[in-house]
Amino acid sequence: MRDRTNGQHLDREATLKSTPQHLKHASALSGAAAALLLLTAAPATATTPTLTAQASASSVRVSEEFRVSGESRDMPAGTPVTLEQRQGTQWVPLPASVNTTPRGTYKMRVVLGREGRNALRVTGGEAVSPVVHVTVRPLER
């Protein structure tokens, strides 16, 4: 077989042989390709959904309305979130529930009748917010 550029004879067998240097480059390339394949084939790390919560007031009177609002992260829009109150050693859901907005926020109106310091949290989408405290004072007479 003749090379058209310089007219020299090429040995067909010589072109198919691999030198140690060629093998080194080929194995480096295959290692890089394998790493790239692992990176693209590996599942994305699962992120844990989170919720924040804040009360519009730290102290209210019995039956006085206030708001609890916050943000959700890593959960779909429209996820229902529910307010819970600590009663003794248990967290009890209250009849205050809303869906998160397309921006991941929520806001709910709350009226508490239990006097004293109330521990509240918001749950939804496998997430639990940090505890917020609201003190409920008795009505003045």
C-alpha positions, 0 to 999 in steps of 0.5 A, a space after each residue: 500500500 502506498 502513501 499518496 503524500 510522500 510515496 513511501 510504502 506503508 506496512 499494513 501490519 505496522 499501522 495496526 500495532 500498538 506501542 506502550 505509549 499508545 496503550 497508555 493514552 488509550 487507557 487514560 481515555 477509556 478511564 476518562 470516558 468511564 468516569 464521564 459515564 459514571 458522572 452522567 449515569 449517577 442519580 442526582 443526590 436527593 435533596 431533603 425538603 425543608 420548611 420555615 415558619 414564623 409567626 406575625 406576633 409573639 404574643 396575642 390575646 385568646 381568640 386574637 387572629 395572627 398569621 404563620 407564614 414561611 417558605 418550602 424548599 425542594 417540594 412541589 408547588 401546591 404541597 399541603 402544609 399543616 400547623 401543629 401544636 404541642 400538647 403535652 408530649 405530642 404534636 397535634 394537627 390544628 385545623 389550619 392547613 393551606 397549600 404552598 404557592 408556585 413560589 413555595 411560600 405559604 401563609 395561614 390565619 391562626 386563632 388559638 384558644 389555649 392560654 400560655 406559651 404555645 409551641 407551633 410547627 408546620 409540617 408537609 411534604 415530609 418536612 417539619 419546620 423549626 418550632 415557633 412560640 406564641 404566648 396567648 394571654 387571657 382576655 382583659 376584663 
